[in-house]
Amino acid sequence: MKVGLPQMPWFGDSILELEFPDEWDVQVCSMMGDGKPPLSRERVLSKLRNPIGTKPLSRLAEGRKEAVIIFDDMTRPTKVYEIAPLVLEELRRGGIKEEHVRFICANGAHGTFNREDFAKKLGEEIVEGYPVFNHNPYSNLDYLGHTKHGTPVEVNAEVMACDLKLCIGCIVPHPQFGFGGGAKIILPGVSSVRTISFNHGDLGGWSAALDYRDMHPSCQLAYGRVNEENIMRRDAEEAARMVEVDMVVNVLVDLKRNSTDIFAGGVIEAQREGVKEAMTHYRAQLVQSPDIVISNAYSKASEATIAAWPAAVMKEGGTLVIVCNTPTGQISHYVHGRWGVRRVGGNLWLPPTRILDRVGKIIILSKYPEKQYWLEMAPPEKTIKLRTWEETLEELKNAYEGNPKVAVFPDATIQKPF
């Protein structure tokens, strides 16, 4: 049996062919929404002109002086270059001139991106024709007050200098917020490290302190399970209201990163409608107690640990193969990341997920191996790093006789178990 896995997001988006022995019981755990047709230009324009909970974009632009378009970064699968030109078209219809528009990357605590990244995300014409900036979570910030939960809200000053604020991103399952999209592009997207740390740590409980305290109940097993009841999201939505976001444009994506659904409108209202569809769209078809799990990190290949959740459905002591092919390697993270061998670094450093304790062996399959914290998911004695599927298959054959049960998840970074 042959199975093709998507790989190399933003670098050609090719297919990795996996061939299994005929006698093996191999099942592909796809997601419910895969196979929908991609969005058309007409459908995107229709949503911008008939948004949820707010005026059409061109009418929002009337009488405004300066516009900022906030877009999600390279760790997210959104093909912003398909949507941004139509947003600009509607801004022109509303009277906003090109010289009064700028783009800001909502990189939050993910470090910075370069011109090549921006061209892949936005398209060459936008990079050539409009100023595009990284968000700096350490400076160039305006303090807006505190949320009712106590979060100090510090937001990108360039965003706050504009009287029309638009956001483009995607709704996909998220391990901390339940789902992305909506207000998350503000907090953490264009917020300070202090704001992010309070929201993620003091409220959500996500840090190494998990050894000493539980995370907030609404954040436990949040991945595609919760949304509006999640305390981190409620806090972020309060921050987004303080920022006075005018419109958010959120898409759902398939297993090729194509946008299949779009929800435009109020930063809360549009996200709520999108999640109603996302609950089913991203649901994975599960296999009970497989011996081997092939878990592909594609849409968020630079955050490959997100693809570890299928370990929860496998047979205890089984083998987890995480596929993560991206030349960029794993993303830097100022809050959760590790910044050295001896010193942890990020003030909310996250140790490997406990779900991996039940795995017998982890194989990291990548053409771009690195000795890097984000891929140190388990003790060295349980981990093998291999470059090719042929090497991986040989390792699996040596460990399993007969017809082992195999579950293949085409993109576990966006598929959800619930």
C-alpha positions as CSV (number, residue, x, y, z in Angstrom):
1,M,0.0,0.0,0.0
2,K,1.2,3.5,-0.8
3,V,0.3,6.7,1.0
4,G,1.2,10.2,0.0
5,L,1.8,12.8,2.7
6,P,2.0,16.6,2.1
7,Q,5.3,18.1,3.0
8,M,7.5,21.2,2.6
9,P,5.0,24.0,3.3
10,W,6.1,27.3,1.7
11,F,8.9,25.3,-0.1
12,G,7.1,23.7,-3.0
13,D,4.5,21.7,-1.1
14,S,5.5,18.3,-2.5
15,I,4.3,14.8,-1.6
16,L,6.3,12.3,0.5
17,E,5.5,8.7,-0.7
18,L,5.2,6.0,1.9
19,E,5.1,2.4,0.8
20,F,4.0,-0.3,3.3
21,P,4.2,-4.1,3.1
22,D,1.0,-5.5,1.7
23,E,0.3,-7.6,4.7
24,W,0.3,-4.6,7.1
25,D,-3.1,-3.2,8.3
26,V,-2.7,0.4,7.2
27,Q,-5.5,2.9,7.7
28,V,-5.3,6.6,6.6
29,C,-7.0,8.8,9.2
30,S,-8.1,11.7,7.1
31,M,-10.1,14.7,8.2
32,M,-13.8,15.1,7.6
33,G,-13.6,18.4,5.6
34,D,-10.9,17.3,3.2
35,G,-12.0,17.4,-0.5
36,K,-14.0,20.6,-0.4
37,P,-13.4,22.9,-3.4
38,P,-11.0,25.8,-2.9
39,L,-12.4,29.3,-2.4
40,S,-13.1,31.4,-5.5
41,R,-12.4,35.1,-6.0
42,E,-16.2,35.7,-6.1
43,R,-16.8,34.0,-2.8
44,V,-14.1,35.9,-1.0
45,L,-15.5,39.2,-2.3
46,S,-19.0,38.2,-1.4
47,K,-17.9,37.6,2.2
48,L,-16.0,40.9,2.4
49,R,-19.1,42.7,1.1
50,N,-21.6,40.7,3.3
51,P,-19.7,40.2,6.6
52,I,-20.9,38.8,9.9
53,G,-21.7,41.4,12.6
54,T,-20.3,44.5,10.9
55,K,-20.5,46.7,7.8
56,P,-19.1,45.7,4.4
57,L,-15.3,46.4,4.2
58,S,-15.6,49.2,1.7
59,R,-18.1,51.0,4.0
60,L,-15.8,50.5,7.0
61,A,-13.1,52.2,5.0
62,E,-15.1,55.3,4.3
63,G,-13.7,58.4,6.1
64,R,-10.8,56.5,7.5
65,K,-7.2,57.8,7.2
66,E,-4.8,55.0,7.9
67,A,-5.3,51.2,7.5
68,V,-3.2,48.3,8.9
69,I,-3.6,44.7,7.7
70,I,-2.4,42.2,10.3
71,F,-1.6,38.8,8.9
72,D,-0.6,35.5,10.5
73,D,3.0,34.3,10.2
74,M,4.8,31.4,8.5
75,T,3.8,28.9,11.3
76,R,0.3,29.1,10.0
77,P,-1.0,27.6,6.7
78,T,-3.0,30.6,5.4
79,K,-2.3,31.6,1.8
80,V,-2.8,35.3,2.6
81,Y,-1.7,36.2,-1.0
82,E,-5.1,34.9,-2.2
83,I,-7.1,37.2,0.1
84,A,-5.0,40.3,0.7
85,P,-5.3,41.7,-2.9
86,L,-9.1,41.5,-2.6
87,V,-9.0,43.3,0.8
88,L,-6.9,46.0,-0.8
89,E,-9.5,46.3,-3.7
90,E,-12.3,46.9,-1.2
91,L,-10.2,49.4,0.7
92,R,-9.7,51.4,-2.5
93,R,-13.4,51.3,-3.2
94,G,-13.9,52.8,0.2
95,G,-11.5,55.6,-0.5
96,I,-8.2,54.5,1.3
97,K,-5.2,55.2,-0.8
98,E,-2.3,52.8,-1.2
99,E,0.2,55.1,0.6
100,H,-2.0,54.9,3.7
101,V,-1.9,51.1,4.0
102,R,0.7,49.0,5.8
103,F,1.0,45.2,6.7
104,I,2.1,43.9,10.0
105,C,3.0,40.2,10.7
106,A,1.4,38.8,13.8
107,N,4.5,36.8,14.8
108,G,3.7,37.2,18.5
109,A,6.6,35.5,20.4
110,H,7.8,33.5,17.3
111,G,10.8,35.7,16.4
112,T,11.0,37.6,13.1
113,F,10.6,36.8,9.4
114,N,12.4,38.1,6.3
115,R,11.5,39.4,2.9
116,E,11.4,35.9,1.4
117,D,8.9,34.9,4.0
118,F,6.7,37.9,3.4
119,A,6.8,37.4,-0.4
120,K,5.7,33.8,0.1
121,K,2.9,34.8,2.5
122,L,1.7,38.0,0.8
123,G,2.9,37.8,-2.8
124,E,5.6,39.8,-4.5
125,E,3.4,42.7,-5.6
126,I,2.4,43.5,-2.0
127,V,5.9,43.3,-0.7
128,E,7.1,45.6,-3.5
129,G,4.1,48.0,-3.2
130,Y,3.4,48.2,0.6
131,P,5.5,48.5,3.7
132,V,5.6,45.2,5.6
133,F,6.8,44.9,9.2
134,N,7.5,42.3,11.8
135,H,5.8,42.8,15.2
136,N,8.3,43.4,18.0
137,P,7.0,42.0,21.3
138,Y,9.6,43.9,23.3
139,S,9.2,47.5,22.1
140,N,7.1,49.9,20.0
141,L,4.1,49.1,22.2
142,D,1.1,51.0,23.5
143,Y,-0.4,50.2,26.9
144,L,-4.2,50.0,26.8
145,G,-5.0,48.9,30.4
146,H,-5.8,45.6,32.0
147,T,-8.4,43.0,31.1
148,K,-10.8,41.9,33.9
149,H,-8.6,38.8,34.3
150,G,-5.7,41.1,35.1
151,T,-3.7,40.8,31.8
152,P,-1.8,44.0,31.1
153,V,-2.6,44.8,27.4
154,E,0.4,46.1,25.5
155,V,-0.1,46.2,21.7
156,N,1.9,47.1,18.7
157,A,2.0,50.9,18.5
158,E,1.8,51.0,14.7
159,V,-1.4,49.0,14.9
160,M,-2.8,51.5,17.4
161,A,-1.8,54.4,15.2
162,C,-4.2,53.3,12.5
163,D,-7.9,54.1,12.5
164,L,-8.8,51.0,10.4
165,K,-7.6,47.6,11.6
166,L,-8.1,44.5,9.6
167,C,-6.8,40.9,10.3
168,I,-6.3,38.0,7.9
169,G,-5.6,34.5,9.3
170,C,-7.0,31.0,9.7
171,I,-9.1,28.9,12.1
172,V,-7.3,25.7,12.9
173,P,-7.3,23.6,16.1
174,H,-4.9,24.9,18.7
175,P,-3.5,23.1,21.8
176,Q,-3.9,26.1,24.2
177,F,-6.8,28.1,22.8
178,G,-8.9,25.2,21.5
179,F,-9.1,26.9,18.1
180,G,-7.1,29.7,16.5
181,G,-8.5,32.6,14.5
182,G,-10.4,35.7,15.7
183,A,-8.8,37.6,18.6
184,K,-5.8,35.3,18.7
185,I,-4.2,37.4,16.0
186,I,-4.1,40.3,18.5
187,L,-3.2,38.3,21.6
188,P,-0.6,36.9,21.2
189,G,-0.2,38.0,17.5
190,V,0.7,41.7,18.1
191,S,1.0,41.9,21.9
192,S,4.0,42.2,24.2
193,V,5.9,39.4,25.8
194,R,4.5,40.6,29.2
195,T,0.9,40.4,27.8
196,I,1.5,37.0,26.2
197,S,3.1,35.6,29.3
198,F,0.3,36.6,31.6
199,N,-2.4,35.2,29.2
200,H,-0.5,31.9,28.5
201,G,1.0,31.4,32.0
202,D,-0.9,33.2,34.8
203,L,-4.3,32.4,33.2
204,G,-3.8,29.3,31.1
205,G,-1.1,27.7,33.2
206,W,1.1,26.7,30.3
207,S,4.6,26.5,31.6
208,A,7.1,24.2,33.4
209,A,5.1,25.0,36.5
210,L,2.7,22.2,35.3
211,D,4.9,20.0,37.6
212,Y,3.5,22.0,40.6
213,R,0.0,23.2,39.5
214,D,-2.7,22.3,37.1
215,M,-3.5,24.4,34.1
216,H,-6.8,26.1,33.9
217,P,-9.7,23.6,33.4
218,S,-10.8,25.3,30.2
219,C,-7.3,24.8,28.8
220,Q,-6.9,21.1,29.5
221,L,-7.1,19.0,26.3
222,A,-8.1,22.2,24.6
223,Y,-7.1,21.1,21.1
224,G,-10.2,21.4,19.0
225,R,-12.4,20.7,22.0
226,V,-13.2,24.1,23.4
227,N,-13.5,27.7,22.1
228,E,-15.5,30.5,23.7
229,E,-15.3,28.9,27.2
230,N,-11.5,28.9,27.0
231,I,-10.2,31.5,29.5
232,M,-7.2,32.4,27.3
233,R,-9.6,33.1,24.4
234,R,-12.0,35.2,26.5
235,D,-9.1,37.2,27.7
236,A,-7.8,37.7,24.1
237,E,-11.2,38.8,23.0
238,E,-11.4,41.4,25.6
239,A,-8.0,42.7,24.4
240,A,-9.2,42.7,20.8
241,R,-12.2,44.9,21.9
242,M,-9.7,47.3,23.5
243,V,-7.7,47.4,20.2
244,E,-11.0,48.1,18.3
245,V,-10.4,45.6,15.5
246,D,-12.8,46.5,12.6
247,M,-12.8,43.2,10.7
248,V,-11.2,39.7,10.8
249,V,-11.0,37.5,7.8
250,N,-10.6,33.8,8.8
251,V,-10.4,30.8,6.5
252,L,-10.5,27.0,7.0
253,V,-7.9,25.0,5.1
254,D,-7.7,21.5,3.7
255,L,-4.8,19.0,3.6
256,K,-3.1,21.0,0.8
257,R,-3.4,24.3,2.7
258,N,-6.1,25.4,0.3
259,S,-8.7,27.7,1.8
260,T,-12.1,26.0,1.6
261,D,-14.3,28.3,3.8
262,I,-14.2,31.9,4.7
263,F,-15.7,33.9,7.6
264,A,-15.3,37.6,7.6
265,G,-16.8,40.1,10.1
266,G,-16.5,41.1,13.7
267,V,-13.5,39.7,15.5
268,I,-15.6,37.6,17.8
269,E,-18.7,36.9,15.6
270,A,-16.8,35.7,12.6
271,Q,-14.6,33.4,14.6
272,R,-17.6,31.9,16.3
273,E,-19.3,31.1,13.0
274,G,-16.1,29.6,11.7
275,V,-15.6,27.3,14.6
276,K,-19.1,25.9,14.1
277,E,-17.8,24.5,10.8
278,A,-14.3,23.8,12.0
279,M,-15.6,21.4,14.7
280,T,-16.5,19.0,12.0
281,H,-14.1,20.1,9.2
282,Y,-10.9,19.2,11.1
283,R,-12.2,16.1,12.9
284,A,-9.9,13.1,12.3
285,Q,-11.1,9.6,11.6
286,L,-9.5,7.6,14.4
287,V,-8.2,4.0,14.6
288,Q,-8.4,2.2,17.9
289,S,-5.0,1.2,19.5
290,P,-2.7,1.0,16.5
291,D,0.7,-0.5,17.0
292,I,2.3,2.2,14.8
293,V,1.3,5.8,14.3
294,I,2.6,7.9,11.4
295,S,1.9,11.5,12.4
296,N,2.7,14.1,9.8
297,A,3.5,17.7,10.7
298,Y,2.7,19.7,7.6
299,S,0.7,22.9,8.0
300,K,2.7,23.7,11.2
301,A,5.9,21.8,10.3
302,S,8.0,24.3,12.3
303,E,6.0,23.4,15.4
304,A,6.2,19.7,15.0
305,T,5.5,18.8,18.7
306,I,1.8,19.7,17.9
307,A,1.7,16.5,15.8
308,A,2.4,14.4,18.9
309,W,-1.3,14.1,20.1
310,P,-2.0,10.9,18.1
311,A,0.1,9.1,20.7
312,A,-3.0,9.3,22.9
313,V,-4.9,6.8,20.7
314,M,-2.1,4.3,20.0
315,K,-1.3,1.1,21.9
316,E,0.9,1.7,24.9
317,G,4.5,1.0,24.1
318,G,3.9,1.5,20.4
319,T,5.9,3.4,17.9
320,L,5.2,7.0,17.0
321,V,6.7,8.3,13.7
322,I,6.6,12.1,13.4
323,V,7.3,13.4,9.9
324,C,8.5,17.0,9.8
325,N,10.1,18.1,6.6
326,T,10.8,21.8,6.5
327,P,14.1,23.6,5.7
328,T,13.4,26.2,8.3
329,G,13.6,23.8,11.2
330,Q,11.7,24.5,14.4
331,I,10.4,28.0,15.2
332,S,12.0,30.2,17.9
333,H,9.6,31.0,20.7
334,Y,10.5,33.8,23.1
335,V,8.0,32.6,25.7
336,H,7.9,28.8,25.5
337,G,11.2,28.1,23.8
338,R,14.6,27.0,25.0
339,W,17.6,29.3,24.5
340,G,20.5,27.2,25.6
341,V,21.7,23.8,26.9
342,R,22.4,24.8,30.5
343,R,19.7,27.5,30.9
344,V,16.1,27.0,29.9
345,G,15.5,30.5,28.6
346,G,11.8,31.3,27.9
347,N,10.0,32.3,31.1
348,L,7.2,29.9,30.2
349,W,9.4,27.1,29.0
350,L,7.4,23.9,28.2
351,P,8.9,20.5,28.9
352,P,7.9,17.6,26.5
353,T,4.3,16.6,26.7
354,R,3.4,13.9,29.2
355,I,1.4,12.1,26.5
356,L,4.6,10.7,25.1
357,D,5.3,8.8,28.3
358,R,3.2,6.0,27.0
359,V,5.1,5.7,23.7
360,G,7.7,2.9,23.4
361,K,9.8,4.5,20.6
362,I,9.7,7.8,18.8
363,I,11.1,8.1,15.3
364,I,11.7,11.7,14.0
365,L,11.6,11.4,10.2
366,S,13.1,14.6,8.6
367,K,15.4,15.4,5.7
368,Y,16.5,18.3,7.8
369,P,17.7,16.8,11.1
370,E,18.7,19.1,14.0
371,K,19.6,18.6,17.6
372,Q,17.1,21.1,18.8
373,Y,14.9,21.3,21.9
374,W,11.6,21.3,20.1
375,L,12.4,17.9,18.7
376,E,13.8,16.5,21.9
377,M,10.4,15.0,22.7
378,A,11.5,12.0,24.7
379,P,14.6,10.6,26.4
380,P,17.4,9.8,23.9
381,E,17.1,6.1,24.5
382,K,13.5,6.2,23.2
383,T,14.2,8.5,20.2
384,I,15.6,7.8,16.7
385,K,16.2,10.4,14.1
386,L,16.1,9.2,10.4
387,R,16.3,11.0,7.1
388,T,14.3,8.7,4.7
389,W,11.2,6.6,4.7
390,E,13.3,3.6,3.6
391,E,15.3,3.8,6.8
392,T,12.2,4.3,8.8
393,L,10.4,1.3,7.3
394,E,13.4,-0.9,7.9
395,E,13.4,0.1,11.6
396,L,9.7,-0.7,11.8
397,K,10.0,-4.1,10.1
398,N,12.7,-5.0,12.6
399,A,10.4,-4.2,15.5
400,Y,7.1,-5.7,14.2
401,E,6.3,-9.1,12.7
402,G,3.1,-10.2,11.0
403,N,0.6,-7.5,10.3
404,P,0.9,-4.6,12.7
405,K,-2.0,-2.1,12.7
406,V,-0.8,1.3,11.4
407,A,-2.6,4.6,11.6
408,V,-1.5,7.4,9.3
409,F,-2.5,11.0,10.0
410,P,-1.9,13.2,6.9
411,D,-1.6,16.4,8.9
412,A,-1.8,16.0,12.7
413,T,-1.0,19.7,13.2
414,I,-4.5,20.7,12.1
415,Q,-6.5,17.5,12.5
416,K,-8.3,17.2,15.8
417,P,-9.1,14.1,17.9
418,F,-12.4,15.3,19.4
